[in-house]
């Protein structure tokens, strides 16, 4: 049973010219950068910064963001090399198919579907909370019986109507066309960046220097966790996450790393870029760099406005401005979150569609499922299916406890893409690489090790759920995908690993 058969780079590129599975090349470097910023900057900039500072690192969370940005940047370099070498939809799935084999590609694709679809559902629920908050701030309100509720008060039969309406509207927009979606994304990202910059600049006038002392609070011990809630690394090796001090900064980096998740979605649109060899690396690395600067600036403002041990971890920025008598800014922050999370949900939906499109074109999923519409140039069947699933999960389920599942799927993909870079360098040294990761193979190996380290800091509960998800994926692959695969049936050019 040859589960490690690979699909040649040449065939992957040739598939992009199939008229029944052809996406339209409309995206520029600016489009791709905005696309990346749109998905990276979400609720994290409004809440995660304060939580990481209060619970782990104090003002030293600035170093945590820099450290996480560097770690994420290593993976981004690997994505940039692959995306410029193999500018085909599917991101890590396509890259892995060409290097590590079909089974690994399936695992990556299945991971990405988990990351993107569940991520869109989680963020849609978060969007509904900010949306209702914004309505309250401007005096309109929303009926509690059909609004968002937390997991503790959830009951089956409850419908989160705002989340449902958001996903339905975005699915319709994405089905119309990628360029139209990106125009809306551009406007919303502009609003989001304006509000974030406004908050940063306004916050500078309320910074108190004494709040920065000590900039790195003295170490105060381990985070209390046990049972299935404890990290895998703690269960296996007894290494518990630390609070404050240098180790606290590292622990906070593990937390804020997930604020950067999303740049990889840029790679899923490789087939729709006008000049992918030039523009994809710019879009991936540019969006990551811009977001790192903004995260550091927000961290400096929030820890300067409020002493780290008094930060409200649920609504850090809004509470900080209320504390200095600027209640009106809370309305702006809520508006920024609504605009910001809208772009995140839309981008994650687009990413999930493009991964399933690539898997369908390879017949690992039903082949006709991925056919594109002659009118819109988008895979409408997949779009409607993804939209329906995301809407159902966002509207009818309590998924707060599943948020870490997004992270484990992402980190698995990051690690395997990083490993695939030196593999492809060895197996296909003659390929033209418009962008090359420096210090190969050491830098990609370092990126993979960092991703593995961050993954084992996730809870045992998350790992168990991940195993269940992967078992479901293996059942689908061996019962359908392995037998139907275009590579397996000899319908495409292949190489064997």
C-alpha positions in Angstrom: 0.0 0.0 0.0 1.8 3.1 -1.3 0.4 5.9 1.0 3.5 8.0 0.5 3.1 8.4 -3.2 3.8 12.0 -4.2 2.3 14.3 -6.9 4.8 16.1 -9.0 5.3 19.9 -8.9 4.7 20.0 -12.7 1.4 18.3 -12.4 0.3 20.5 -9.6 1.0 23.5 -11.8 -0.6 21.9 -14.8 -3.8 21.3 -12.8 -4.3 25.1 -12.4 -5.0 25.3 -16.1 -7.9 22.8 -16.1 -10.9 24.9 -17.2 -13.3 23.1 -14.9 -11.0 23.7 -11.8 -9.5 27.0 -12.7 -9.4 30.0 -10.3 -9.0 33.5 -11.6 -5.7 35.3 -11.0 -6.8 38.7 -9.7 -4.8 39.3 -6.5 -1.9 41.8 -6.1 0.7 42.0 -3.4 -1.4 44.6 -1.6 -4.5 42.4 -1.8 -2.5 39.5 -0.2 -1.0 41.7 2.5 -4.4 43.1 3.4 -5.8 39.6 3.3 -3.1 38.5 5.8 -3.7 41.5 8.1 -7.4 40.9 7.9 -7.1 37.4 9.4 -4.2 37.9 11.9 -5.6 41.0 13.7 -8.8 40.0 15.4 -10.1 39.8 19.0 -6.6 38.9 20.2 -5.4 42.5 19.9 -8.3 43.7 22.2 -8.2 40.9 24.8 -5.2 38.5 24.5 -2.6 41.2 25.1 -4.1 42.1 28.5 -4.6 38.5 29.5 -0.9 37.5 28.7 0.4 40.6 30.6 -1.8 40.0 33.6 -1.3 36.2 33.9 2.2 35.6 32.7 4.6 38.4 31.9 3.6 41.9 33.0 5.0 44.7 30.8 7.5 42.1 29.6 4.7 40.7 27.3 6.3 43.1 24.8 9.2 40.6 24.6 6.7 37.8 24.4 5.2 39.3 21.2 8.6 39.8 19.7 9.6 36.3 20.5 6.4 34.8 19.2 6.7 37.0 16.1 10.2 35.7 15.4 9.0 32.1 15.9 6.1 32.6 13.6 8.3 34.4 11.1 10.5 31.3 10.8 7.4 29.3 9.7 6.4 32.1 7.5 9.8 32.0 5.6 9.1 28.3 4.9 5.6 29.1 3.6 7.0 31.9 1.5 9.5 29.6 -0.2 6.8 26.9 -1.0 4.2 29.4 -2.0 6.5 31.1 -4.6 7.8 27.7 -5.8 4.4 25.9 -6.0 1.8 28.7 -6.5 -1.2 26.3 -6.2 -4.3 26.4 -4.0 -4.2 24.2 -0.9 -1.3 25.8 1.0 0.4 23.2 3.3 -1.7 20.4 1.8 -0.3 21.0 -1.7 3.3 21.5 -0.4 3.2 18.3 1.5 1.8 16.3 -1.4 4.8 17.2 -3.5 7.3 16.3 -0.8 6.2 14.1 2.1 3.6 12.0 0.3 -0.2 11.6 0.0 -1.0 10.4 3.5 0.9 13.3 5.1 -0.8 15.6 2.6 -4.2 14.2 3.7 -3.3 14.7 7.4 -2.3 18.3 6.7 -5.4 19.0 4.7 -7.6 17.4 7.4 -5.8 19.6 10.0 -6.3 22.7 8.0 -10.0 22.0 7.5 -10.2 21.7 11.3 -8.2 24.9 11.9 -10.1 27.0 9.4 -13.7 25.9 9.7 -13.7 25.6 13.5 -11.7 28.8 13.7 -14.3 30.6 11.6 -17.1 29.3 13.9 -15.3 30.3 17.1 -14.6 33.8 15.8 -18.1 34.2 14.5 -19.3 33.6 18.0 -16.8 36.1 19.3 -18.0 38.6 16.7 -21.6 38.2 17.9 -20.6 39.2 21.4 -18.9 42.3 20.2 -21.8 43.1 17.9 -24.3 42.9 20.7 -22.0 45.0 22.9 -21.8 47.6 20.2 -25.6 47.7 19.9 -25.8 48.2 23.6 -23.2 51.0 23.5 -25.2 53.0 21.0 -28.5 52.3 22.7 -30.2 49.8 20.4 -29.7 46.4 22.2 -30.4 42.9 21.0 -32.8 40.2 22.4 -30.8 38.0 24.8 -32.9 34.9 23.9 -31.4 34.9 20.3 -28.0 36.4 21.1 -24.6 34.9 22.3 -24.3 33.0 25.6 -21.3 31.6 27.3 -20.8 27.8 27.7 -21.9 27.8 31.3 -25.4 29.2 30.4 -25.8 27.4 27.0 -28.8 25.2 26.5 -29.5 23.0 23.4 -32.0 24.7 21.1 -30.6 28.1 21.7 -29.7 29.9 18.4 -27.0 32.5 18.2 -28.7 34.6 15.4 -26.0 37.3 14.9 -23.4 34.6 14.3 -25.7 32.8 11.9 -26.5 35.9 9.9 -22.8 36.9 9.7 -21.7 33.5 8.3 -24.6 33.4 5.8 -23.8 37.0 4.5 -20.1 36.3 4.2 -20.7 32.9 2.5 -22.9 34.7 -0.1 -20.1 37.3 -0.6 -17.4 34.7 -1.0 -19.5 32.8 -3.5 -19.7 35.9 -5.7 -16.0 36.1 -6.3 -12.6 36.4 -4.6 -11.9 40.0 -5.8 -15.3 41.2 -4.6 -14.6 39.6 -1.2 -11.2 41.3 -1.0 -12.8 44.7 -1.8 -15.0 44.3 1.3 -12.0 43.0 3.2 -10.0 46.0 2.3 -12.6 48.4 3.6 -13.0 46.5 6.9 -9.3 46.2 7.4 -8.9 49.9 6.9 -11.5 50.6 9.6 -9.9 48.1 11.9 -6.4 49.6 11.4 -7.7 53.1 11.9 -9.3 52.2 15.2 -6.2 50.2 16.4 -3.9 53.2 15.6 -6.3 55.6 17.2 -6.4 53.5 20.4 -2.5 53.3 20.4 -2.1 57.1 19.9 -4.9 58.0 22.3 -3.5 55.6 24.9 -0.1 57.3 24.8 -1.6 60.3 26.6 -2.7 58.2 29.6 0.5 56.2 30.2 2.0 56.3 33.7 5.7 55.5 33.8 5.4 53.8 37.2 3.3 51.1 35.7 6.3 49.8 33.8 8.2 49.1 37.0 9.1 46.3 37.2 9.1 45.8 33.5 9.7 42.1 34.0 8.0 41.1 37.3 9.9 38.6 39.5 9.0 34.9 39.0 6.1 33.8 41.2 5.7 30.1 40.4 3.9 27.7 38.1 0.4 27.9 36.6 -2.0 25.8 38.6 -3.4 23.1 36.3 -4.2 19.4 36.7 -6.1 16.5 35.0 -7.0 16.9 31.4 -6.6 20.6 31.6 -2.8 20.4 32.2 -0.4 20.8 29.2 0.9 17.6 27.6 4.5 18.7 28.5 3.5 18.9 32.1 1.8 15.5 32.1 4.8 13.9 30.3 7.8 15.7 31.8 6.5 17.6 34.8 7.3 21.0 33.2 4.5 23.4 34.2 4.1 26.9 32.6 5.6 29.6 34.7 4.2 33.0 35.7 6.4 36.2 35.4 10.2 36.3 35.2 12.0 35.1 32.1 10.2 31.8 32.1 6.9 33.8 32.3 7.8 35.7 29.2 8.4 32.4 27.4 5.1 31.0 28.7 3.3 34.2 27.5 5.0 33.8 24.1 3.2 30.4 23.8 -0.1 32.2 24.6 0.3 35.1 22.2 1.7 33.0 19.4 -1.9 32.2 18.5 -2.6 35.9 17.9 -0.4 35.5 14.8 -2.2 32.5 13.4 -3.6 33.3 10.0 -0.7 34.4 7.8 -0.7 30.8 6.4 -4.2 31.5 4.9 -2.5 33.8 2.4 -0.8 30.8 0.9 -4.2 29.2 0.2 -4.9 31.9 -2.4 -1.6 31.2 -4.3 -3.5 30.2 -7.4 -5.3 33.5 -7.5 -2.3 35.8 -7.3 -1.3 37.7 -10.5 2.4 37.3 -9.8 2.7 34.6 -7.1 6.5 34.2 -7.3 6.9 37.8 -6.3 3.7 38.7 -4.4 3.1 35.7 -2.2 6.4 36.2 -0.1 5.6 39.9 0.2 2.0 39.2 1.3 3.0 36.6 3.9 6.0 38.3 5.4 4.6 41.9 5.0 1.3 41.1 6.9 3.2 39.3 9.7 5.7 42.3 10.1 2.9 44.9 10.2 0.9 42.9 12.8 4.0 42.4 15.0 4.6 46.1 15.2 0.9 46.7 16.1 0.9 44.0 18.7 4.0 45.4 20.4 2.5 48.9 20.4 -0.8 47.8 21.9 1.2 45.8 24.6 3.2 48.9 25.5 0.0 51.1 25.7 -2.1 48.7 27.8 0.6 48.0 30.3 1.5 51.7 30.6 -2.1 52.7 31.2 -2.9 50.0 33.8 -0.6 48.2 36.2 -0.3 44.6 34.9 -1.8 43.0 38.0 -4.9 45.2 37.7 -5.7 44.6 34.0 -9.2 43.3 33.1 -8.3 40.2 31.2 -11.8 40.0 29.6 -11.8 43.5 28.0 -8.4 45.0 28.6 -8.4 48.0 26.3 -12.0 49.0 26.8 -11.6 48.8 30.6 -8.3 50.7 30.5 -10.1 53.7 28.8 -13.0 53.5 31.1 -10.6 53.7 34.1 -9.3 57.0 32.8 -12.8 58.4 32.1 -13.0 57.8 28.4 -16.1 55.6 28.2 -16.8 56.7 24.7 -13.7 55.0 23.5 -15.2 51.7 24.5 -17.7 52.2 21.7 -14.9 52.7 19.2 -13.1 49.6 20.4 -16.3 47.5 20.0 -16.7 48.9 16.5 -13.1 48.0 15.7 -13.7 44.5 17.0 -16.8 44.0 14.9 -15.0 45.2 11.8 -11.9 43.2 12.7 -13.6 39.9 13.4 -15.7 40.2 10.2 -12.6 40.0 8.1 -11.2 37.1 10.2 -14.3 35.0 9.7 -14.4 35.7 5.9 -10.7 35.0 5.5 -10.9 31.7 7.4 -13.9 30.6 5.3 -12.0 31.4 2.1 -9.0 29.4 3.4 -11.1 26.4 4.2 -12.8 26.5 0.8 -9.4 26.6 -1.0 -8.0 23.6 0.9 -11.1 21.5 0.2 -10.9 22.7 -3.4 -7.4 21.3 -3.8 -8.3 18.0 -2.1 -11.3 17.6 -4.4 -9.3 18.4 -7.5 -7.0 15.5 -6.5 -10.0 13.2 -5.9 -9.2 12.6 -2.3 -12.7 14.0 -1.9 -15.5 13.8 -4.5 -14.0 15.2 -7.8 -17.1 17.1 -8.9 -17.4 18.8 -5.5 -14.7 21.2 -6.5 -15.8 22.4 -10.0 -15.7 26.1 -10.3 -18.5 28.3 -11.6 -17.9 29.8 -15.1 -19.7 33.0 -13.9 -17.8 33.6 -10.6 -14.7 31.6 -11.0 -15.2 30.1 -7.5 -16.0 26.6 -6.3 -19.6 27.3 -5.4 -20.5 23.8 -4.1 -17.7 23.8 -1.6 -18.4 27.4 -0.7 -22.0 26.7 0.2 -21.1 23.5 2.1 -18.4 25.2 4.2 -20.7 28.2 4.9 -23.5 25.9 6.0 -21.2 23.9 8.4 -19.6 27.0 9.9 -23.0 28.6 10.3 -24.5 25.5 12.1 -21.5 25.2 14.5 -21.4 28.9 15.2 -25.2 29.3 15.8 -26.1 26.0 17.6 -23.1 24.8 19.6 -21.1 25.9 22.6 -17.6 25.7 21.2 -15.6 27.9 23.6 -13.8 24.8 24.9 -12.8 23.7 21.4 -10.7 26.9 20.7 -7.4 25.1 21.3 -8.3 22.7 18.5 -7.7 25.5 16.1 -4.2 25.9 17.5 -3.1 22.3 17.3 -4.2 21.9 13.7 -2.2 25.0 12.8 0.9 24.0 14.6 0.9 20.6 13.0 0.7 22.2 9.6 3.5 24.6 10.4 5.8 21.9 11.6 5.3 19.6 8.6 5.7 22.5 6.1 9.0 23.5 7.8 10.2 19.9 7.5 9.1 19.7 3.8 11.4 22.6 2.8 14.7 20.8 3.2 13.1 17.6 1.8 12.1 19.4 -1.5 15.5 21.1 -1.6 17.1 17.6 -1.6 14.7 15.8 -4.0 14.2 18.7 -6.5 17.3 20.9 -6.3 16.7 22.1 -9.9 13.4 23.8 -9.2 13.3 27.6 -9.6 12.8 29.2 -6.2 12.1 32.9 -6.4 12.2 33.1 -2.6 14.6 30.8 -0.6 14.7 30.3 3.1 18.1 31.2 4.4 20.3 28.8 6.4 18.7 25.7 5.1 18.2 23.1 6.6 18.9 24.5 10.1 16.3 27.3 10.1 13.4 25.1 8.9 14.3 22.5 11.5 14.4 25.1 14.2 10.9 26.3 13.0 9.6 22.8 13.2 11.0 22.2 16.7 9.4 25.5 17.9 6.0 24.4 16.6 6.3 21.0 18.3 7.2 22.7 21.6 4.2 25.1 21.4 2.0 22.1 20.5 3.0 20.1 23.5 2.1 23.1 25.7 -1.5 22.6 24.7 -3.8 20.6 27.1 -4.2 16.9 27.3 -7.9 17.4 26.5 -7.0 19.1 23.3 -4.7 16.3 22.3 -7.4 13.7 22.9 -9.9 15.6 20.8 -7.2 16.0 18.1 -6.6 12.2 18.1 -10.3 11.6 17.6 -10.5 14.1 14.7 -7.5 12.3 13.1 -9.1 8.9 13.4 -12.1 10.2 11.6 -9.8 11.5 8.9 -8.0 8.2 8.5 -11.3 6.4 8.1 -12.3 8.7 5.3 -9.0 8.5 3.6 -8.6 4.7 3.6 -12.3 4.1 2.8 -12.5 6.7 0.0 -9.5 8.9 -0.8 -6.8 6.2 -1.1 -8.8 4.3 -3.7 -10.1 7.3 -5.7 -7.0 9.4 -5.6 -5.9 10.7 -9.1 -2.3 10.0 -8.2 -3.2 6.4 -7.1 -5.1 5.7 -10.3 -2.3 7.0 -12.5 -4.2 10.0 -13.9 -1.4 12.5 -13.0 2.3 12.6 -13.1 3.9 11.2 -9.9 7.1 10.5 -8.2 7.7 8.0 -5.4 9.3 8.8 -2.1 
